[in-house]
Each structure stands twice: as C-alpha cells, then as structure tokens.
Amino acid sequence: MSDFAAKLVSFDVFGTLISVRESSYGAFRKILSEAGAQGVDVQEFWEDWEHRNIGHYWEPYRSYKDICALSLSESFTKYELQADPRLIQHYFDAFSSFSLYEDVVETLEKLALRHRLALVSNIDDDLLQMTPLPNMFDLVCTAQTAGGYKPDGTLFRYLIDHAEVPIREILHCGQSQYTDLVGGKPLGLRIAWINRRNVTLDPRVPAPDLIFSSVSDVYELLRTTAT
C-alpha cells in the first residue's frame, strides 16, 4: 500500500473512535436491574442486543433510537424478561459520558493537517452531537441524514456522493466487519479494519484492504504517502 494516497479519510464512530462497549455497560446494568434480571451477564446481553440492531439496519429505514428500543424488546423476550423497552433511554443518556480511545484526538489532529476527515455512523444526529467527538470533521454522514444504514450500502453511497473526491481517494476506517466491510467493500471502497479487540474475521465477510489494531496505525500508513 506504499503507493496509496487518500485525500479523504473517513471513520466509523462506535468501536473505532469511541469505546462504546465499555462506555455503555453501566447503562445496560441499569436496564437489567430495572428489568429485574438476576444473573444475566451484561456483556452477553449487550452483544445480543447489538446483533439485533445490525439485523434491523437491513430493513426499511427507521431511526436508530427506534431500532435500539425494538432490539431491546427482542432481547428482553429472549432472556424471558417482562420489561419496558423504553428503558433504552438509560443508554441514550450515557452518550455524553462516552469515552474516546486514547489514540483518537492526537491521530485526528495529525491527519487533519494533510487530509479531509469524515464521520460515517449508524446513528441519529442528536445522539452523535452528544458524544465527546472533537468538532474537526469536514463531512458528517449519519444514518438519519442518509436515510439508511451501512450494511446495505445506503450510508456509504451517501459518503461517496458527498466526498468531493474520487472513490479511489477515500480510505474508510471502521471496526465492524458486519457493517463497515459488508457495506463498503462491494461498493469499491478501500477499508482499513480497525480490529481493536483482535476478533477473527468471519469468512463470509469481504476482506479488508488493511487491518490495524488502532487508528494511530492509519496515520503511520498515510504520513509518508503523497496526497
């Protein structure tokens, strides 16, 4: 990839820039407590809920908030809990206290000196604005704005259409193989898989162009390439 030049570097948000699992476990502990769940593992419950979110991203567009509530209701049913899916509000309330990964701010500041930056997120606009992300992106692509999510390509087509550079000059960086890779690779995007958790790539998923353990690795790749 030494000959690769990117004029626009786009980033997934949750799991790539924001430590969403660790940041939201506290909210889900509240949800499970108020649901009367005894002995339910919060991380296991969270993963079940998130898996359901991804499934609903393929359906006709509904807001992220609505998807989260629907998925919570389905997870309650799986775990045989009689609880109100409006408890998902605990998760939304936690957005303002979410944590950035330690390498994020410095990396974005360095990249911004030579590249345009974009966000690409399966999220509602108001929730994204609640996060601690720095205000340094040239293009913000949300599911709400695009009217669709990543895995079916809707959100990535919005990125491509508004990037103001050819697709070959875009590098997208994301952590979710089931949304970033599944949604972006079939469209021809070059994608760096930010595999912070060192998970195994599903053989059914399109292979990434690059695999990194952090976003700082993206800067190290691009700092010597001509733009």
N, C-alpha and C positions, 0 to 999 in steps of 0.2 A: 504493500500500500504506500510505498515511498513516493509514488507519483500522484497520489490522491490529493486534490485540493478541494476544500469546502469553503464556499462563501457564506453559506447559512448552516448553522449548527442548531438542530432542534433537540429538545429534551422532553421526555416523559417526566411527570412530576412525582407521583407517589411510588416509592420504592427506588427511584432514581435520584431525585433531589431531596425528597422528604422521607424520613424514616417512618412510614405510615403504620406499619405493624406495631412497632414499639410505642409509637405516639398514640395509638388508638386502643391498645389493650385495656387501659384504665377505663375508658368509656364503655367498653364491652363488659368489663367486670361489673359496672353499674347496671348495665342492661340485664345481665344474667342474674344479678342479685335481686333486682326488682321483678324479674320474671319468676323468681322462686326456684331457680335452677341450683340444685345441690350436686356438687361433684362434677359439673360439666367443665371440661378444660377450655379456658378462654381462647387459647391459640387454636385449638382444634375447631372450636365453634366459629372463630373468625375466618379460618380458611374455608370452611363450608359456606359461610355467608358470601365471601368474596368469589368463590367458584360460581355461585348462583348469579352474582352480579354480572360476571363475564358472559354467562349464558344469555342473560337478558339484553346485553349490548347488541346482540344479533337481531333482535326483534324491532318492530316499528318504534320510532323514537318516543321515548318518554323521559322525563327529567331524571338526572342522577339521584335526586332525593327520592323520587318515586320508586326507582329501581332498588335503592337501598332498603326502603321500607318493605317492598314486596319480597326481597330476598330474606329479610329478617323474619317476616311472617313464615316463609317456607322453611327456614332453619328452625324456628320455634316448633313447627309441625314435625320435622324430622326428630327433634330431641324431645318430643311429646310434652311441650311446654304450652300452657294456656296463658298467653301474654299479649299485650297490645304492641303492634309493630311501630306505633308512634314513639316507643322507647328509643328508636334510632336517633332521636333528637340529641341524646347524650353524645353520640358520635359527631354530629354536626357541631355541637357546642365545643368540641375539643379542637376544632380546626385552628383556632387562634393560638393554641399552645403546642402545635405540632413542631417537631424538631427537624432542622436541616441536617443532612450529613455533614461532617466536619470539613470535607474537601470541597463543598459546593461553592461557597462565596468566593474564595480565592480563585478557583478554577474559572468561574464565570467571569470574574473581573479580568483575568488574563485573556480569555478567549475573546472578550468584547473589544479588545484592542485591535483585533485583526479580522473578526468575523461578525456577521449579524447573528443574533440569537433569537430562537423561537421556543415557545412552550406548546406542547401538544398533549392535552389532558382530557380524559373521560370524566368531565366534571361540569357542574353548574357554575356560572360566572361568579355569583356571590360567594360561594364556598371557596373558590380559588382566591378571591380577594381577601379572605380571612386568614390565609396562610402567611407564614413569615417569609415567603419568597421575596428576594430583592426586586425592586422595580427597574429592571435593566434589560427587558426583552423587547426586541423590535417588532415581533409578531406574536400574538397570543391566540392560539387555536383551542377552543373548548368544544365539547360535545354540544353544549347549548347553542353556541354560535353556528356550528356546522350543521346542526340538526341530525346528528348521528355520532356513532362511536368508532373506535379504532378498528375492531377486528373485521368488520365488513368493508373497510376501506374508506368510509364516508369522511371521517375526520382527517385521514391522511390526504385524501383528494382536496380537502379544503386547504391544508398546508401547501400542497403542490401548486394549487391555483393562486395562492396569495404570496408565495415565496419571493416572486420577482427575480428569480434566478432559475436556470435550467435544473431539472431534477438531478442531473449528474453532479451538480454543485451543492447538493444538500446532503448532510450527514445527520441522520436521526439517531439519538441515543436513548435507549429505553430498557427497562428491566423485565417487562412481561413478555415472555415468549408467546403467550396466547392472545395478546392484543397487539404489541409492537411488531413482532415478527410475522405473525399470521396476517395482520392487517397491512403492513407496509411493504414486505418483500414482494408480493405479487404485483405491486404497482411499479416496481423498479427502483424503490428507494434503497440507498445504501444505509445499513443499520449496524450500529455498534451495540451489542447486547451488554448491558451493564449488569453483570451477574454477581452482585454483591454477596448473595447468600450461597454461592457456589452450588447451585442446583444443577441437575442433569437436564440437558436439552432433550425434549420429547422428540423421538424420531419422526413423528408426524408433522412437526413444525418446520417451516423453511429455515435453513441455516443462516445465521447472521454473517455479515462480512467481517466483523471483528468481534472479539469477546474480551471485555475488560472487567476488572474487579472494582473499579471506581471511576468517577468522572474525571479525576485528575489524570488518568491514563489517556483520556481523549485529548487533553491539552498536550501531553507529551508526544502524541502522534502528530498533531497538527502544527506544532510550534516550528517545525523545520520545513514544512511544505509551503510552497508558494500558493498564494490566493489570488 
